[in-house]
Amino acid sequence: DPAMMATRKEALSLYRDILRTARNFPWPHESGRPWRDVLVESARAEFEQARELTDTNETMRRIVVGRHCLDEAAKQFESKRLEILAQQKRDGSGPDGPSGAGTARR
């Protein structure tokens, strides 16, 4: 079924985008695990649950919702990142500031 093949291709594209975006969330979740791990685990569970769907419309609906959630998370991340950078600049604690607090932690 060509519609289902296109849907699977879009689902795989969304999953890859989720994995790429999750890399941007290194800070710890309330459980102590990195947010990126929590996000990837949650995405994997959602995709596994949807694996057996045969209704193309339901699959596309889930893809649209997933894409929307991913876009919102990326926007929130970027907003928070800019807020942190502005705060570091005001405090003089950026990568070039005296405390070096702006350096990445891994």
N, C-alpha and C positions, 0 to 999 in steps of 0.2 A: 504494500500500500504506500504510494508516494507521499501522502499526507503524513502518515506515521513516520516515515523515514525523515522527512523534514522536521518533524516534531522532535525526534530523537537527536537530530543534529543540533537543534536549538537548545535542547536540554543539556547536551554535552558542553556546548558553548557556555551556557549559564554556569554549569558546575566548574568549569575551568576558570571563569571569571571570579567565582566565589573563592576558589583556592588562591588566586592571585591577590584578591582584595584582603583575604584573611591574613596574609603576610604582614599587612600594615597594622595589625593589632597585637603587639608584643606584650603589652602590660597585663598584669594578672587579673583574672576573673575573681569574684568573691570566694570561689572554691580554692584559689591559690594556683590554679592551672592557667597558662597563658590563654588570653581570649582567642587567639588564632586557632588553638587546639579545640576549644569549645565550639567555635564557629564551624570548623571543618567537620567535627563530629556530628554536629546538628544537621549540617547540609547532607552529609553522607546518610544519616538516618532518614531524612526526608526523601532523598532520591531512592534509597532502598525500598521505602514504603510505597513509592509511586512506580516502581519497576514493573509491576504486573498490571498496571492500568491499560485498558484496551480502548477506552473512550478518548478519542483524539481531542475533543473539546475540553474535557476535564484536564487532560494533560497540558494543553495550551493554557488553560486558566491558571494552573499551578505555575507554569513557566512565567507567565505575565506577573503573577503575584511575587514570585521569587526574584524576578528582575527588578521589580519596584522596590522590594525590601533591600536588595543589594545596592541599588542606587541611593536609597535613603541612608543606608549605613555609610556608604562612601562619602556622601555629603556631610554627614555628622562628623565623620572622622576628619575630613578636611577642615571643617569649621573649628573643631577642637585643636587641631594641629596649628592653625593660624593663631588661635587664642593663646596657646602655649608659647609660640614664637614671639608674639607681641609682649607677653608677660616677661619672657626671658630678656627681651631687648630693653624693657623698662627697668628691670632689676639688674641689668648688666651681667646676667648669668648665662648668656648664650654661648655658643661654641667658642667665640672670641673673647668672652667676658672673663673676669678674674677667677670665678669659681669653677669654670669648665663644666657647669651643670647641664649645658646643652648638648654634651656629647652623647652619642647613642649608647644605650646599655643593652647587652645581649645576654 
